[in-house]
Amino acid sequence: MARGAGGSDGGTASFVVGLIMMIGGAYLLLNSIIVRPNMGFGAVAFRAGGLPVTSGFIMIPLAFGIGFIFYNSRSWLGWIVAGMSIIALVFGVIANMQLQFARLSVLDLIIILTLLVGGLGLFLRSLRAG
């Protein structure tokens, strides 16, 4: 007996249609989100002991970490300093973003949610045993 999607007796057509609906709904949802910077150039990433830490401050230990790595590539201190600086830089950028929904009509939102949740339902139904 041939098995369906996920090795279950569920329908392969439900699996494919549900997957396509979920992908379409997720694309429409993510496409309707506007990303804007929260503050201007040199924005505060976070505060460390009352001192504002900006992206410029984070570049200093990054430069020293890279210098340690070039001096001795086996230097665990250089790798840790450079890695933590990159992580702090990424978190600082993400923390200073503002996410907003674009103007959507109620019909647009209903279509997006129907695609997402309906596709998830079809996808999960195809994976359960018949």
Number of C-alpha atoms within 10 A of each C-alpha: 4 6 12 19 20 15 13 15 16 21 20 18 14 20 23 16 17 24 21 17 22 24 16 16 22 16 13 18 19 11 11 17 13 12 12 11 14 14 12 8 9 11 17 18 23 17 10 8 7 7 9 13 18 19 20 13 14 19 16 12 18 22 15 14 23 17 15 19 19 12 11 12 13 11 13 13 14 23 18 14 19 24 16 16 21 16 13 20 20 13 13 19 17 13 14 16 13 12 11 11 12 12 11 10 9 9 9 14 16 12 14 21 17 15 23 23 15 18 24 20 16 21 25 17 17 25 19 15 14 10
